[in-house]
Amino acid sequence: MKDFVGTGTLVRLALRRDRIQIPLWIVVFAGTAAGSAQASIELYPDVKSRVEAAMTTNSSPALVSLYGRIYDTTSLGELSLFKLTSFGALLVALLCAILVVRHTRSEEESGRLELLSAGVLGRYAAVTAGLIVAALTAILLGLVTAVSLIGIGLPAAGSFGFGLTWASAGLAFAGVGALTAQLTEGARAANGLTAIVLGVSYVLRAIGDSSADGGSRWVSWLSPIGWAQQIRPFAGDRFVVALAPLAFLVLLVAAAFALIRRRDIGAGLVRPRPGPATAAPSLRSPLALAWRLHRGALYGWGFAFLLLGFIVGNIASNVDGFVSSASAKELVQKLGGVEGITDAFLSTEMGMLGLLASAFGIQAALRLRSEETALRAEPLLATGVTRARWLASHVVMALFGTAVLVLVGGLGSGISSGAALGNMGRQVPRMIAAAAVQLPAIWVVTALVVLLFGLAPKLVTAGWLLYGFFLLVGQFGAIFDLPQAVMDISPYAHTPRLPGSDFTASPVIWLTALAALLLATGFTTFRRRDIG
């Protein structure tokens, strides 16, 4: 047991560090599930409306690929939550994997784990602590979600089955995070490998679910996301299927423990390739260096946004059939757009693209703090590079990157929806414009992170808390009947709802001006504080 000495101490330390983030994400996930289910209870009041919506969904390969198949066409619970079953499991899995990497490889990369290991700390303590924190998060998230669904009137068995779906996916990918943390020497590379595994799992699930003749349904069983979905909450509640991701977790943890003994602390089994002995011309300015640091993430996010745009545009051609009831059409129109259910759907999805792109902006801005704490910023600033140039290089990449993402997503949705609706020449510019108006709100959120970095760098990760708050009040405020004054706090609430409604320039101008003011304040405060 000496290899596990100190595990309890590391668990307490990790829980203290994440005492705000973990409860916030649990509330966000549970609130999203409960809000979606509550809205659907009003949309599909009888069995006939449920069957119509479910049959329309199952007849659309794009919808089935993106969200999964509806197994019980009469089930209100499954219909109201089918969009969140696989996609929500994907997000919970990503959260748990990142938690494990954060408390293992990130700690090694920063040197803190080596310092702790100089005391009494077992070889497996860090990995075990990270797994315990991720497992507690997944289990508590599943339980809170289940209780929230029961609270709005859904069956208890199905509610616990849905919570188990999310929790089992989180547990499976906590094991993936533990394994990838042993393979690389950097937390970013470990998270990148995890994202690749997660993407492959989701694609395998999509291939199996969208099989036209059912001959390829077995492919879903090759995916941990597919295993979670096969629990089938509200459509059989097959709890025994949860044994598959648990067995997967045990195998990955055993492999991670075996790899720990084969490497030194701080090292990975896959060593990074050394760079050239001399600096390339592309690295002879702060902006070029920032591009080099951010380009990998931008390429990956850009491809994902292009693919997501194509999927959204393809789904748009089937929206009229999916929301066949008058109440459903009324709700979607309230979420955005006034000239048709297709435009309302596209407007809502462009808003979701804006939310996702904001995550990239926050991540890119947070790179400033990681460069500072890793002592890589100070040597640069000791040369002829000014603070303003160094800060501006990363800020430009954050703003430019978010612009690229939303425009690529708008282009993809314009091409696919235009091809499906037969008006590509008109649809492509409309969708690019609908994507572009998301940028001021995205830049406000990114600028808030820059402001925190300059004003209170130790609180810079609070940018994620602000992001979660804006998401809740901006996207779900109407469902939860929040006062309009509260919803207006979110910058996303002021974004013009394109396509479909008239464009109003004043909110775009005010949001842009606010972002510029926040950035200017961040630059000013950064110049006046100490480095580190």
N, C-alpha and C positions, 0 to 999 in steps of 0.2 A: 504493500500500500504506500510505500515511500514515494512512488512516482506520482501520487495524487495529493501529496502534502501541500497545503496552501490553497487548495481549490476553493474552500469556503470563503477565505479572505478575498480572493479574486472575484468571486461571485458578488460579494457585498460591494466591492469597489466598482464593478461593472454596473450593478444596479443603481449605485449612487450617481455614476456618471450619466446614466440614461434615465434618470428618475423623471425627467420631463418628456423626453422624446417617446419612450415606450407607451406611457399612458395616453399621450396625444394620438399616436397612430392607432391604438386600440379603439379610442373613441371615434376617430375618423372612419375606420373600417366598419365598426358596428353601426354607427349612425348612417353611413351610406347604405348598408344592407336594409336597415329598418326603414329609411326614407323611401327607398325604391319599392319595397314591399307595400308600404302604406299607400303610395300613389297608385300601385297596380290594383289594389283592392277596389278603388273607385273606378278604374278604367274597365275592368272586366267583371261586372257584377253577376253574370250568369254563366252557366256552362257553355252555352252556345258561343258567346263572344270569346271565351277562352280557347275553345276548340278551333275557331276560325283563325285566331292569332297564332296559335301553336302550329297549325297546319301550314300557314303562310311562312312561318319561320323555318320549319323543317323542309319546305320545298325550295328554299333559297340556299344554294351551296355556299354563298359568301357569308350569310348569317351563321350558318352551321359551322363553317370553318373558323369564324371569329369567336363565337360564343359557345358553341356546342349544341348538341341535339336536345330537344325536349322529349322526354320519354313518356310522360303521362300528359296527354293533351288536355285533360280535364282538371289538372291540378293548378289551383291558384298560386300555391307557394312556388312551384317550379317555374311557372310562367313569369311570375313577378321577379324571380331571382336568377333566371337563366343567363342573363348578361353578366352576372357577377360570379357565377359558379366557377368557370374555368379562368376567366380574366382576373377575378378576385384572388383565386388560388395562386395565379402567376405573381401578383403583387405581394401577397403574403410570403410566398416562397423567396422572392427577392429580398424582402425585408429581413427575414430570418438569416439568409445567407450573408447579407451585409453585416448583421450583428455579430456573427461568428468571426468573420474576417476582421471586423473592427477591433475585437477583443483578443485577437491572436496575431495575425500577420501585421496589422497596423501597430500594435504594441511592440513587436520585434523591430519593425522598420524605424520607429522613433527612438529605440534604445531603452525604453522604459522597462520592457520585460527582462532585458539583460541585467538591469540594475536590481530588479526584484529577485531575479534568480541568484544574485550574489548572497541572498539570505537563504531561508529555508523554503524552497519552492520545488515541487516535484516536476519531473519531465513532462507529465501529461496534464499538469494543473491548469495551464492557460487554455488549452483546447477544451478540456472538460468544463471549465467555467464558462467559456463562450457558448458551448453547446447547452449548458443548463439555462443560461440567460435566454437564448433563442427558443429553447423548448418551453420555458415558462411563458414567454411572450406569445408563442403560437397557441398554447393551450388556453391561456387566459383570454386571448383574442377570440378564440372559438367559442368559449363559454359565454363571454359577454355578448357576442353576436347572437348566439342561440337564445339567450334570455331576452334580448331586445326584440327578436322576432316573435317569441312567445307573447311578449307584452303587447304587440299590436294585433294579436289574434290568430296567428298561424299555428298549426299543430305542433305539439311539443316534440314528437319523434322526428318529424322533418326538420324542425329548427335545430335540434341537436345534430342531426345528420349534416345540415349545411355548415354548422360550426366545425364539425369534424372534417368536412371537406377542406376547409381553409387550414385548419390546424395540421392535418396530415401532410398537406403540401409544404407547409412551413417546416415541419420536422424533417421531411425528406431532403429539402434543400439546405437545411442547417448542416446536414451531413456533407452535402456537396461543398459548402463553404469551408468546412473543416478540412476537406481533402485538398481543395485548390490552394488553401493557405499554406500547405506544405510544399507545393510544387514550384512556387514563384518566390522571388525576393522582394516583391512589392505588393502592397494592398490593392493598388489599381489593377495590376495584372491579375491578381486573384479574383477580384470582382469581375474583370473582363472574361476570364475563363468561366466563371459561374454564369454570367449572362449568356454566353454561348451555349452552355448546357441547358439553360432555361429556355432559350429560343428554340433549340432543337427539340426539346420536350414538347413545347407548345405546337410546333409544326407537326410532329408525329401525331399528337392528339387531333389536330385539325384534319390531317390526312385520313385518319381512321373514321372520324365523325362524318366527314363529307363524302364518304364512299357511297356512290350512287346505288350499287347493287348489293352492298353489304359485304362484299367479298374481302374488303380491306379493313373491316372494323377491328380486326385483331391488332392492327398497327397502334391503336390507342393504348393497348396494354403494354407497349414498349416505353411509355412515357409516365413519369411520376405525376404529371398533371393529369394524365388520363386516368391513373389509378384514383386520384382524388375525386375526379368527376364521376367515376363508376360507383361511388357510394350512393349516388342517385337520391339526394334528399328530396322529400316530398313525392318520390316516384318509386317507392320500394324500400328506401332506407336500408341499404345493404352495408351495415356497419362492419361486417367481417372483412370487407375489402380494405379497410384501413390497416390490416396486418401487412399488406404489401409495402406501403411506404415505411412502416416501422422496421420491417426486415431490411429494406434498402438502407435505412439510417444506420442500423447495426453494422452492416457490411462496410459502409463508408467510414464509420468511426473506427472500426478495426483496421482498415487500410490506412487511415490517418495516423493512428497510433504506431503502426508498423513503420511508416515513413519518418515519423519524428525521430526514431532511433537511428536513422540512416543519414541524418544531416546535423550540422552545427546550428546553434541558435543564430538567427539573423540571416542564415543562408537558405536557399531553396534548391530543390532537386534539379530544376531547370534554371541554369544560370543565364543572366542577360548577356547578350552579345556586346563585346566592347566596341566603342565608337572609334572614329578615325583619330589619329594622333593630333591633328591640327583642326582648328575650327573651320567648318565649311562657310562659304560666303553667306549662306542662308541663316547663319547664327550670329551675325555680326551687328545685330541691333536688338533692343529689348522686344520689339514687336515680332521680329523673326523668331526669337527664342520662345515667346508666348505661343506663336503659331505652331512651333514644333511640339510644345507641351500639350496643346489642346487639339491638334489635328486628328489624332487617333479617335478620340471620343466623338469629335464632330463627324467624322466619316461614318462611324457606327450609328450614331443617332440620325444622321441624314438618311442613310439607307432605310432605317426603321420608319422614319416619317414618310418617306416616299412610298413604301409598302403600305403603311397605314392609310395614306391618302388614297391610294388605288382601291383599297378595301372599302373605305368609307364611300367613295364615289360609286362603287359598284352596288353597295347596299342601297344607295339612294333611289335607284330605279325600282326597288321593291317596297319602299316605305308606305306607299298608298295602300297596298294590300295588307301590310302588317298592322297598321293602325286603322282598322276598318270601322271601329265604333266612333260615334260622335264625340264622346267624352275623351277618348284617346287623342283624337285630332285636336281637340281644344287644348289639352295639356301640352302637346308637342308645340303647338303654335305659341303658347305662352312662353315656352322656353326659348323661343327665338324665331323671327321671321313672321310675316303677315300675309304673304302672297301665295301660299300653297304649302302643302304638307311636306313636299320634297325640299323646298327652300328652308322650311323650319328645321327639318332634320339636319340638313347641311350646315345651317347656322349653328345649331347646337354642337355638332361635331367639330366645327372650326373652333368653337370655344374650348372644347376638350383638347384640341391640338395646342391651343395657346397655353393651357394649364400644363401640359406635358413639356412644352418648350421652356416654360418657366423653370422647371426642374433643372434643365441643362444650364440656364443662366445662373441659377443659384450655385450649382456645382462648379461652374467655371469661376465665379467670383470667389468661392471659398478656397480656390487654389491659391489665392493671394496669402491667406493665413497659413496654409500648409507649407508654402515656400518660405514664409517668414520663420515659422517654428522649426523647420528643418534646417535653418541657418544657411539657406541657399540665396536668400535675398540680400543679406548683409554684404557678402563679397561683391555682388554686383553694384550695390550702392556705394561701395568703397572706391569704385572706379569713376569714370566720367558720367555714369548713368545717374540722372537725377531721380528723386522720388516720384515726381510727377510723371516722368517717362516710363518708369517701371510700372507704376500703378495703371497708367493709361494703356499699356500694352495688354494687360490682362482684361481690363474693362472693355477695350475694343473687341477682344476675342469673345467675351461674353455677349456683348450686344450684337456683334456680327453673326455669331453662331446661332443665336435665337432667331435672327432674321432669316438666315439660310434655312433653318428647320421649318418654320411656319410657311415660308414661300414654297419650299419643296413639297410640303404636305398639301398646300393649296393647289400646286401644279398637278400633283398626282390625282387628287380628287376631281379636279377640273377635267383632266383627260379621261378618266374612267367614267365619271357621270355624264360627260358630254358624249362619249361614245355610246353609252347605254340609252341616253335620251335623244340622241340624234342631232345635237346642236353644239358640237365641240367648239366651234368658232366663237360662240357666245359664252359658253360655260367656263372655258379656261380663264379668260380675264375676270369673270365674275368671282370665281373661286380664289384666284390670286389676290384680288382686292379684299375678299372676305377674310383671307388669312392675314393680309398686311395690317388690317385694322386691329389685330390682336396685339401688335408689337408695343404700343405705348403702355398698356397694362403690364406686359411682360417686363418691360424696361423699368417700370416703377418698382417691381418686386426685386429685380436684380440690383437696382440702385440702393434699395434698402440694405442689402447685404454689404455693398460697398460703404455705405454710411456707417454701419456697425463695425466694419473693419477699421475704419479711420477713427471712430469715436470710442468704441469699447471692443477691442479685438477679441477679448476673452468671451464675449457674448455673440460672436459672429454666427455661430451655429443656430442662434435664435431665428435666423432667416427661414429655417425650415418650419419653425413654429408659426411664424407669420404666414408662410405659404399655406400651411394646413388650416389656419384660421380663415384666410381669404377664400380658400376652397370651400369650406363649410358654409360660410355665410353667403358667398356669392352664388354657388351652384345649388345649394340645398335650402337656402333661406326661405324660398317660397313654399317648399314642401313642409317645412317646420313652422310656417306662419310667423316668421321673425318680423319685427317692425322694419319698415323700409329704411329708416335711419341707420339701423344696424347693417342691413345688406349693402347700403351705399358706402360703407367703410372699405369694402373690397374694390380694388381697382378694376377687377374683371366685370363688376356690375355696371360699369359705365361704357363698356366697349359696344360700339354700334353692331346691331344684329344683322350682319350680311351673310348670305344674300337674302333678299326678301323684303327688308324694310328700307326706308329712306336713310341715306347717309347723312349723319350730323357731324359737322367738323369740330364743334366746340369741345366735346369730351376728349377727342383725340388731341387737340391742341393743349388742353389743360393737363392731361395725363403726361404728355411729352414734356411740358414745362415743369411739372412736378418731378419727373425723372431727372431732368437736367439740374434742378435745384438740389435734389438729394445727392447726385453725383458730385456737384460742386462742393457741397458741404463735406462729403466724404474725402475729397481731395485735400480740402483745407485742413481738416482735423488730422489727416494722416501726416501731413507735413509738420505738424506741431508736436507729435508724440514721439516717444522713443521706439526704436526698433526692438522687437522681441518682448 
